[in-house]
């Protein structure tokens, strides 16, 4: 059920935030004694602080907990439409590749050119928690909306062929992004729209849904 999914995602991100905040506290203590120098600065300094803060038992545990959570945290951010990729450009005088750095991964392993600051990481986590919370609120309202359940059941039935194909290991997104997938989505919305119109749903709202499908929205 979607409600339980959002609830699980919210609880996960809140725990992830607690772990990250604790790591930042450990790094703050280390930073007071570990200053940048001509030999180590910039992103190297930031990474050195992280490594130094996670040498003790508490640091090792929290770093391990964060490392094990990063993949799901990044997936949740993507799932709820939160931008969590920073594009890092090299200094013109130095040169080098353009790096796409996952902001959440930078918590313990920053591979960008200039480094991702802690506030950016904190903001990204807060944005993700906010997005999940908004979805959870919508899901709670939809529990008592019979039209929502009718829509969900109909969409699930229509998507059964794609689900069966995905079980075989085929990348379903390839098909869905193809023109055939666009047609499938249009047919899906027409069928859903027919049902909603029969039930008296607003025609303007329905028209907006159809237009979004034609534009290629998921």
RAUR-V349707 format. One record per pair of residues at least 12 apart in sequence whose C-alpha atoms are under 10 Angstrom apart, sorted by the first residue. I is the first residue (numbers start at 0). GAP is how many residues later the second one is. If there is no record, write none. Layout:
i=I gap=GAP
i=I gap=GAP
//
This chain:
i=0 gap=138
i=0 gap=142
i=1 gap=133
i=1 gap=134
i=1 gap=137
i=1 gap=138
i=1 gap=140
i=1 gap=141
i=2 gap=132
i=2 gap=133
i=2 gap=134
i=2 gap=135
i=2 gap=136
i=2 gap=137
i=2 gap=138
i=2 gap=139
i=2 gap=140
i=3 gap=132
i=3 gap=135
i=3 gap=136
i=4 gap=127
i=4 gap=131
i=4 gap=134
i=5 gap=70
i=5 gap=74
i=5 gap=125
i=5 gap=126
i=5 gap=127
i=5 gap=128
i=5 gap=129
i=5 gap=130
i=5 gap=131
i=5 gap=133
i=6 gap=125
i=6 gap=126
i=6 gap=128
i=6 gap=129
i=6 gap=130
i=6 gap=132
i=7 gap=124
i=7 gap=128
i=8 gap=63
i=8 gap=64
i=8 gap=66
i=8 gap=67
i=8 gap=68
i=8 gap=70
i=8 gap=119
i=8 gap=120
i=8 gap=123
i=8 gap=124
i=8 gap=127
i=9 gap=66
i=9 gap=118
i=9 gap=119
i=9 gap=120
i=9 gap=121
i=9 gap=122
i=9 gap=123
i=9 gap=125
i=9 gap=126
i=10 gap=118
i=10 gap=121
i=11 gap=57
i=11 gap=60
i=11 gap=61
i=11 gap=64
i=11 gap=117
i=12 gap=56
i=12 gap=59
i=12 gap=60
i=12 gap=61
i=12 gap=63
i=12 gap=64
i=12 gap=112
i=12 gap=113
i=12 gap=115
i=12 gap=116
i=12 gap=119
i=13 gap=111
i=13 gap=112
i=13 gap=114
i=13 gap=115
i=14 gap=50
i=14 gap=51
i=14 gap=54
i=15 gap=49
i=15 gap=50
i=15 gap=53
i=15 gap=54
i=15 gap=56
i=15 gap=57
i=15 gap=109
i=16 gap=49
i=16 gap=56
i=16 gap=104
i=16 gap=105
i=16 gap=108
i=16 gap=109
i=16 gap=112
i=17 gap=44
i=17 gap=48
i=18 gap=42
i=18 gap=43
i=18 gap=44
i=18 gap=46
i=18 gap=47
i=18 gap=50
i=19 gap=42
i=19 gap=43
i=19 gap=45
i=19 gap=46
i=19 gap=84
i=19 gap=87
i=19 gap=88
i=19 gap=98
i=19 gap=101
i=19 gap=102
i=19 gap=105
i=20 gap=97
i=20 gap=101
i=21 gap=36
i=21 gap=37
i=21 gap=40
i=21 gap=41
i=22 gap=27
i=22 gap=30
i=22 gap=31
i=22 gap=35
i=22 gap=36
i=22 gap=37
i=22 gap=39
i=22 gap=40
i=22 gap=43
i=22 gap=84
i=22 gap=85
i=23 gap=26
i=23 gap=29
i=23 gap=83
i=23 gap=94
i=23 gap=98
i=24 gap=28
i=25 gap=23
i=25 gap=24
i=25 gap=26
i=25 gap=27
i=25 gap=28
i=25 gap=30
i=25 gap=32
i=25 gap=33
i=25 gap=36
i=26 gap=19
i=26 gap=21
i=26 gap=22
i=26 gap=23
i=26 gap=24
i=26 gap=25
i=26 gap=26
i=26 gap=27
i=26 gap=32
i=27 gap=21
i=27 gap=22
i=27 gap=25
i=28 gap=20
i=28 gap=24
i=29 gap=18
i=29 gap=19
i=29 gap=20
i=29 gap=21
i=29 gap=22
i=29 gap=23
i=29 gap=24
i=30 gap=14
i=30 gap=15
i=30 gap=17
i=30 gap=18
i=30 gap=19
i=30 gap=21
i=30 gap=22
i=32 gap=16
i=33 gap=14
i=33 gap=15
i=33 gap=18
i=34 gap=14
i=35 gap=12
i=35 gap=13
i=40 gap=73
i=41 gap=71
i=41 gap=72
i=41 gap=73
i=42 gap=67
i=42 gap=68
i=42 gap=69
i=42 gap=70
i=42 gap=71
i=42 gap=72
i=42 gap=73
i=42 gap=74
i=43 gap=66
i=43 gap=67
i=43 gap=68
i=43 gap=69
i=43 gap=70
i=43 gap=71
i=44 gap=70
i=45 gap=62
i=45 gap=63
i=45 gap=64
i=45 gap=68
i=45 gap=69
i=45 gap=70
i=45 gap=71
i=45 gap=72
i=46 gap=59
i=46 gap=60
i=46 gap=61
i=46 gap=62
i=46 gap=63
i=46 gap=64
i=46 gap=68
i=48 gap=59
i=49 gap=13
i=49 gap=57
i=49 gap=58
i=49 gap=59
i=49 gap=60
i=50 gap=12
i=50 gap=57
i=50 gap=58
i=53 gap=54
i=62 gap=44
i=62 gap=45
i=63 gap=44
i=65 gap=38
i=65 gap=39
i=65 gap=41
i=65 gap=42
i=66 gap=38
i=66 gap=40
i=66 gap=41
i=66 gap=42
i=68 gap=35
i=68 gap=36
i=69 gap=32
i=69 gap=34
i=69 gap=35
i=69 gap=36
i=69 gap=37
i=69 gap=38
i=70 gap=33
i=70 gap=34
i=72 gap=31
i=72 gap=32
i=72 gap=52
i=72 gap=55
i=73 gap=28
i=73 gap=29
i=73 gap=30
i=73 gap=31
i=73 gap=51
i=73 gap=54
i=75 gap=52
i=75 gap=53
i=75 gap=55
i=75 gap=56
i=76 gap=27
i=76 gap=47
i=76 gap=48
i=76 gap=50
i=76 gap=51
i=76 gap=52
i=76 gap=54
i=76 gap=55
i=77 gap=50
i=78 gap=49
i=78 gap=52
i=78 gap=53
i=79 gap=47
i=79 gap=48
i=79 gap=49
i=79 gap=50
i=79 gap=51
i=79 gap=52
i=79 gap=54
i=79 gap=55
i=80 gap=46
i=80 gap=47
i=80 gap=50
i=80 gap=51
i=81 gap=42
i=81 gap=43
i=81 gap=45
i=81 gap=46
i=81 gap=47
i=81 gap=48
i=81 gap=49
i=81 gap=50
i=82 gap=19
i=82 gap=20
i=82 gap=41
i=82 gap=44
i=82 gap=45
i=83 gap=16
i=83 gap=17
i=83 gap=18
i=83 gap=19
i=83 gap=20
i=83 gap=21
i=83 gap=36
i=83 gap=37
i=83 gap=39
i=83 gap=40
i=83 gap=41
i=83 gap=43
i=83 gap=44
i=84 gap=14
i=84 gap=15
i=84 gap=16
i=84 gap=17
i=84 gap=18
i=84 gap=19
i=84 gap=20
i=84 gap=39
i=85 gap=13
i=85 gap=14
i=85 gap=15
i=85 gap=16
i=85 gap=17
i=85 gap=18
i=85 gap=20
i=85 gap=26
i=85 gap=30
i=85 gap=34
i=86 gap=12
i=86 gap=13
i=86 gap=14
i=86 gap=15
i=86 gap=16
i=86 gap=25
i=86 gap=26
i=87 gap=12
i=87 gap=13
i=87 gap=23
i=87 gap=24
i=87 gap=25
i=87 gap=26
i=87 gap=27
i=87 gap=28
i=88 gap=23
i=88 gap=24
i=88 gap=25
i=89 gap=22
i=89 gap=23
i=89 gap=24
i=90 gap=22
i=90 gap=23
i=95 gap=17
i=96 gap=16
i=97 gap=14
i=97 gap=15
i=98 gap=12
i=98 gap=13
i=98 gap=14
i=99 gap=12
i=100 gap=12
i=100 gap=14
i=100 gap=15
i=101 gap=14
i=101 gap=19
i=102 gap=12
i=102 gap=13
i=102 gap=14
i=102 gap=15
i=102 gap=17
i=102 gap=18
i=102 gap=19
i=102 gap=20
i=102 gap=21
i=102 gap=22
i=103 gap=12
i=103 gap=16
i=103 gap=17
i=103 gap=18
i=103 gap=20
i=103 gap=21
i=104 gap=16
i=105 gap=12
i=105 gap=14
i=105 gap=15
i=106 gap=14
i=106 gap=15
i=146 gap=48
i=146 gap=49
i=146 gap=52
i=146 gap=54
i=147 gap=48
i=149 gap=42
i=149 gap=45
i=149 gap=46
i=150 gap=38
i=150 gap=40
i=150 gap=41
i=150 gap=42
i=150 gap=44
i=150 gap=45
i=151 gap=40
i=153 gap=34
i=153 gap=37
i=153 gap=38
i=153 gap=41
i=154 gap=30
i=154 gap=33
i=154 gap=34
i=154 gap=36
i=154 gap=37
i=157 gap=26
i=157 gap=27
i=157 gap=29
i=157 gap=30
i=157 gap=33
i=157 gap=34
i=158 gap=25
i=158 gap=26
i=158 gap=29
i=161 gap=13
i=161 gap=14
i=161 gap=19
i=175 gap=40
i=175 gap=42
i=176 gap=39
i=176 gap=41
i=178 gap=37
i=180 gap=35
i=181 gap=31
i=181 gap=32
i=181 gap=33
i=181 gap=34
i=181 gap=35
i=181 gap=36
i=182 gap=30
i=182 gap=31
i=183 gap=29
i=184 gap=25
i=184 gap=28
i=184 gap=29
i=184 gap=31
i=184 gap=32
i=184 gap=33
i=185 gap=23
i=185 gap=24
i=185 gap=25
i=185 gap=26
i=185 gap=27
i=185 gap=28
i=185 gap=30
i=186 gap=23
i=186 gap=26
i=187 gap=22
i=187 gap=25
i=188 gap=17
i=188 gap=18
i=188 gap=20
i=188 gap=21
i=188 gap=22
i=188 gap=24
i=189 gap=16
i=189 gap=19
i=189 gap=20
i=191 gap=14
i=192 gap=12
i=192 gap=13
i=192 gap=14
i=192 gap=16
i=192 gap=17
i=193 gap=12
//
